[in-house]
Amino acid sequence: MALSGLEIFKLLPKTNCKKCGQPTCLAFAMALAQKKVGLDQCPDASEQARTSLAAAAAPPMRLITFGAGPAACKTGQETVLFRHEEKFHSPTIIALALPDDLAPEALAARAKTIQAFAFERVGQAMPIGAVAVIHRSGDAGRFAAAADFAKGLCKALILVTDSPDAAKAALAHVKDSRPLLCAATDATAAAMAALAKDAKCPLVARAATPEALAALTEKLKAAGCEDLVLWLDTPDAWAGMEGLTLERQLALKKNFRPLGYPTIAFATDGSPEDQAAAASALVCKFAGIVVVETVEPWALLAILTTQQNIYTDPQKPVQVEPKLYAVGEAGPDSPVLFTTNFSLTYYTVEGDVEASRIPAWILCVDTEGTSVLTAYSGDKLNEKTVAKAMKAANLETVVRHRKLIIPGYVAVMSGKLEEETGWEILVGPRESSVIPRYLQEVWRS
Ligand code: SF4
């Protein structure tokens, strides 16, 4: 049962010492009730308070780890329903299906494809987190062999089977890699819980309704399994989203412990387009792990792009290091353009400069990760900040000419910038996509 802020306050030292970073014990109690701080941030809390507050201090959603070493994946520990309330903590893990009924050559080809994926966007790697070995053959030995084979892919593993016998056979090969065992139902709860406990791996609870799922997690917990993941087994991804939303609300807003676990969902049906759409929606609302069957790069890129956007901390814009970057074999006569250090802006400009096939310099000005217009209107991008960046990059020693191309959207600063730097200011295009034509036609002429 969750405690109110006032109930928590009664258990605190009430010295208002501020060691926790809060102005008063009451403020700390309120923040603790909302799960925004941890009790360990108050060094003076008594043992009695720690015991009494253990439930209130526990995160509303448990953090679950599966996989081992560098392949380990974390899911859960979310504290808010909406990203703007704070941030989301554990990016949805995208898992690719490896069905055990594939012929050996097809299995090897799929594994090779999975290993070859290496996506990067705005300077960040976007990994495929896990491989879900799916038991479709009906043969426990074949499932175990597929799991053993998947172990060589060095990804976190999810063993998807309803059969305790097949799970036991697979775990005999891969339990050292701490796979996620998926899944226990009401009928198999005891057998699957015993296997998960023995292998020390987390376990998925599978049921058709949130009520049944809550009853099942209590049963698994009573059997000794603490690390659980929820699988709401709905007819399609869209019904699943409704259920996932309800689960999230109950866990975070009502502190309903039986559903205080991360979730797994499957978008393995239909065309690659269907899977990309369903998986992207599930990433938004609120799947911790999404399994897809397609290995079409464009479909995976759409899903991973959604994941990257949703899980970016809204209070920390993705930034690149503010400095001078060479695109191609830039030399002393190459053009110099400036832009801001907001990753999306920088990488868009970089891609367009690269597309021009004219080697160039990009001066990346520190605007605390904001875009050109936002930075200009917030006075983070002005003649002083650009001149400072030029000086820091020793631009005068890098190029022989004294010409600086500025974004068309801030043409208004060209006069002041010319006065500040003594350089000739060329107003570039407003849209980054016009940069190739600009460099080819204006710079070269
Ligand atoms: Fe109160 Fe503890 Fe915070 Fe000090 S550290 S203000 S005692 S809650």
Boltz pocket constraint, residues with backbone or C-beta under 6 A from the ligand:
constraints:
  - pocket:
      binder: B
      contacts: [[A, 12], [A, 13], [A, 14], [A, 15], [A, 16], [A, 17], [A, 18], [A, 19], [A, 20], [A, 21], [A, 22], [A, 23], [A, 24], [A, 25], [A, 28], [A, 29], [A, 41], [A, 42], [A, 43], [A, 44], [A, 45]]
      max_distance: 6.0
